[in-house]
Amino acid sequence: MSERLIDLHLHTRHSDGSCSPEETVHHARQLGLSALSITDHDSLSAIDEARQFAEGIELITGVELSCHYQDADIHLLAYFIDPAYAPLADKVKFYQLERLKRGILIVEKLNELGIDLKMETVQRMAKDATLGRVHVADALLKEEYVHTFDEAFSRYLGYHAPAYVPKTHFDPAEAIELVHQAGGISVMAHPGSTRRDDAIAFMKGVGMDGLEVYHSKHTPAQVRHYKEMAARNSLLISGGSDWHGRNDPRSEMGNQRVPYGVLARMKDFIQARNK
């Protein structure tokens, strides 16, 4: 019997991915995955659409929330949430509006740099998605202000670039509490990219349940390191590709070969917590 594999970190065009929920589920099925989770940034809107096409494959409800600890961005993955839970859904909508305001400020900065980019162009690129820097990058590429997507970030939109505007973040304790109230579990995303291991103890202290151990940007040494940290801190482990559907071989769906046992332990944890 072949090993059952999962991918619990996927993005669709409802945030900064390039594929629809239908295409995402279809691709997961083609790869033979047993389960997937769509974890769009500050967006729950892909879940209902994905459910329509998930027959024969397990769909775990999810979302990725942006939090802040000291001077570090901490991304929090939430699984098994009830997307209809109003306090969480309302908070997600608030941060969607904050992302729109951020986009306007980024465009204003670009205009000050002499780039005649219109916010309407950015919104056309985003369509109905939660607006993010990727949509500004797409607009810059479309208007031929840059030659590549990566150039848009390195020259203008990256953390230390001239048009960068910081996000409005969730308070970590508030985010984790909302996730728990919505029936879910909370997992710190790609800790190897954040490079703030000191944040793990803090996040655990305010109720975080797990660490994303398997991730496309984690080296084998980092996978071992975060497995050990999860064990030492009595945290669940999770994993996924962080796929965005942009033909990036470094983050192709399913590339982490996360075993189904990871998901089974999450389910056992929720069942034990709810007793």
C-alpha positions in Angstrom: 0.0 0.0 0.0 1.4 3.4 -1.0 2.1 6.0 1.6 -0.7 8.5 2.1 0.6 12.1 1.7 -0.9 15.5 2.4 -0.3 19.2 1.8 -1.6 21.6 4.4 -0.3 24.9 3.1 -1.8 26.0 -0.3 -2.9 29.3 -1.7 -5.5 30.1 -4.4 -6.4 33.2 -6.3 -8.7 34.2 -3.4 -5.4 35.6 -1.9 -2.1 35.6 -3.7 -2.2 32.3 -5.6 -2.8 32.0 -9.3 -5.2 29.0 -9.4 -8.8 28.7 -8.5 -10.0 26.5 -5.7 -11.3 24.0 -8.2 -7.9 23.9 -10.0 -6.1 23.5 -6.7 -8.2 20.5 -5.6 -7.9 19.0 -9.0 -4.1 19.3 -9.0 -4.0 17.8 -5.5 -6.1 14.8 -6.8 -3.8 14.4 -9.8 -0.8 14.2 -7.4 -2.5 11.5 -5.4 -2.7 13.5 -2.2 -5.0 12.2 0.5 -5.8 15.6 2.1 -5.1 19.3 1.5 -5.8 22.6 3.2 -6.3 25.9 1.4 -4.8 28.5 3.7 -5.3 31.8 1.9 -4.0 35.0 3.5 -6.7 36.7 5.5 -9.4 35.0 3.4 -12.0 32.3 4.0 -13.8 32.7 0.7 -12.2 29.7 -1.2 -13.4 27.1 1.3 -17.0 26.8 0.1 -15.9 26.7 -3.6 -13.3 24.1 -2.9 -15.8 21.9 -1.1 -17.8 21.5 -4.3 -14.9 19.7 -6.0 -13.4 17.8 -3.0 -15.1 14.4 -3.4 -12.6 11.7 -2.9 -10.1 13.9 -1.2 -10.1 15.3 2.4 -10.4 19.1 2.6 -9.2 20.7 5.9 -10.6 24.2 6.4 -7.8 26.7 6.9 -6.6 30.3 6.7 -3.2 32.1 7.2 -3.2 35.1 9.5 -0.6 37.7 9.8 0.6 38.4 13.4 3.4 40.4 14.9 5.8 39.6 17.7 8.2 42.4 18.7 9.7 43.4 15.3 9.0 40.1 13.5 6.1 39.1 11.2 4.7 35.8 12.4 2.3 33.9 10.1 -0.3 31.7 11.9 -1.9 28.8 10.1 -5.3 27.9 11.4 -6.9 24.5 10.7 -10.3 22.9 11.3 -11.9 26.3 11.8 -15.6 26.9 11.2 -15.5 29.6 8.5 -19.0 30.7 9.5 -17.9 31.6 13.0 -18.8 35.3 12.9 -16.1 36.8 15.3 -13.3 35.2 13.2 -15.0 35.9 9.9 -15.6 39.6 10.8 -12.0 40.0 11.9 -10.7 38.5 8.7 -12.9 41.0 6.8 -11.4 43.8 8.8 -7.9 42.8 7.8 -9.0 42.5 4.2 -9.9 46.2 4.3 -6.6 46.9 5.9 -4.8 45.2 3.1 -6.7 47.4 0.6 -5.6 50.5 2.5 -2.0 49.2 2.4 -2.3 48.7 -1.3 -3.4 52.3 -1.8 -0.4 53.5 0.3 2.0 51.3 -1.7 0.7 52.8 -5.0 1.1 56.3 -3.6 4.7 55.5 -2.8 5.3 54.2 -6.2 3.8 57.3 -7.7 6.2 59.4 -5.6 9.0 57.3 -7.1 7.9 58.4 -10.6 5.9 55.2 -11.5 2.5 56.1 -12.9 0.7 53.1 -11.6 -3.0 53.3 -11.0 -4.8 51.6 -8.1 -7.5 50.5 -10.5 -4.9 48.5 -12.4 -3.8 46.7 -9.1 -7.5 46.0 -8.3 -8.0 44.5 -11.8 -5.1 42.2 -11.2 -6.5 41.2 -7.8 -10.1 40.8 -9.0 -12.0 39.5 -6.0 -9.0 38.3 -4.1 -7.7 39.6 -0.8 -5.3 42.3 -2.0 -1.6 41.8 -1.4 1.8 42.9 -2.7 1.7 40.2 -5.4 -1.1 42.0 -7.1 0.9 45.2 -7.1 3.8 43.2 -8.6 1.5 41.8 -11.2 0.4 45.3 -12.1 4.0 46.6 -12.3 4.8 43.7 -14.6 1.7 44.2 -16.8 2.5 47.9 -17.2 6.2 47.0 -18.0 7.7 48.9 -15.1 9.6 45.7 -14.3 10.7 42.7 -16.4 10.0 40.0 -13.8 7.9 39.3 -10.7 11.0 39.0 -8.6 12.3 42.3 -9.8 9.1 44.0 -8.6 9.9 42.8 -5.1 13.6 43.4 -5.1 13.3 47.0 -6.5 10.1 48.2 -5.0 8.0 46.0 -2.8 10.3 43.9 -0.6 10.8 44.5 3.1 13.6 47.0 2.6 12.5 48.4 -0.8 11.4 52.0 -1.2 7.6 51.3 -1.7 7.3 48.8 1.2 4.4 49.5 3.6 4.0 47.3 6.7 0.9 45.3 7.2 -1.7 45.7 10.0 -1.2 42.6 12.1 -3.3 40.4 14.3 -2.4 40.4 18.0 -1.1 36.8 18.4 -3.1 36.0 21.5 -6.3 37.4 20.0 -5.7 35.4 16.8 -5.1 32.2 18.6 -8.1 32.7 20.9 -10.4 33.3 17.9 -9.0 30.2 16.1 -9.8 28.1 19.2 -13.3 29.6 19.6 -13.9 28.7 15.9 -13.0 25.1 16.7 -9.6 25.1 15.2 -5.9 24.7 16.0 -3.1 27.2 15.5 0.3 26.5 13.9 3.2 28.9 13.4 4.0 28.9 9.7 7.6 28.5 8.2 9.5 29.3 11.4 12.8 28.8 9.5 11.9 31.8 7.3 10.9 33.9 10.3 14.2 33.1 12.0 12.8 34.0 15.4 12.9 30.8 17.5 12.4 33.0 20.6 8.9 33.7 19.3 8.0 30.0 19.6 8.0 30.0 23.4 6.0 33.2 23.4 3.4 31.9 20.9 3.2 28.6 22.9 2.6 30.7 26.0 -0.4 32.4 24.5 -1.9 29.1 23.3 -0.3 28.1 20.0 -0.8 24.4 19.2 1.9 23.6 16.7 4.8 24.3 14.3 5.0 24.0 10.6 8.0 21.7 10.4 7.9 20.7 6.8 8.0 23.7 4.4 9.5 24.3 1.0 12.0 26.8 2.4 13.2 24.6 5.2 16.4 22.7 4.8 16.7 19.1 6.1 18.6 20.5 9.1 15.8 22.9 9.8 13.2 20.2 9.5 15.1 18.2 12.2 15.6 21.3 14.3 11.9 22.2 14.3 10.8 18.6 14.9 13.0 18.7 18.0 11.6 22.1 19.1 8.1 20.9 18.6 8.8 17.8 20.8 10.5 19.9 23.5 7.6 22.3 23.6 4.8 19.7 23.4 3.6 21.1 20.1 2.0 19.4 17.1 3.8 19.4 13.8 2.4 20.4 10.4 3.7 20.8 6.9 3.0 21.8 3.4 4.5 23.3 0.3 3.3 26.9 0.5 2.2 26.5 -3.1 0.9 29.5 -5.0 0.5 28.0 -8.4 3.1 30.2 -10.0 5.1 27.5 -11.6 7.8 27.8 -8.9 9.5 24.4 -8.7 10.8 25.3 -5.3 7.3 25.2 -3.8 5.5 22.7 -6.0 2.4 21.2 -4.4 3.1 18.0 -2.5 6.9 18.5 -2.6 7.3 18.1 1.2 5.8 14.5 1.2 4.1 15.1 4.5 2.7 11.8 5.9 -1.0 11.5 6.7 0.0 10.7 10.3 0.7 14.4 10.9 -3.0 15.1 10.1 -4.2 12.1 12.2 -2.3 13.5 15.2 -4.0 16.9 14.7 -7.4 15.2 14.7 -6.6 13.2 17.8 -5.5 16.5 19.5 -8.8 18.2 18.7 -10.9 15.2 19.8 -9.0 15.1 23.1 -9.4 18.8 23.6 -13.2 18.7 22.9 -13.9 15.9 25.5 
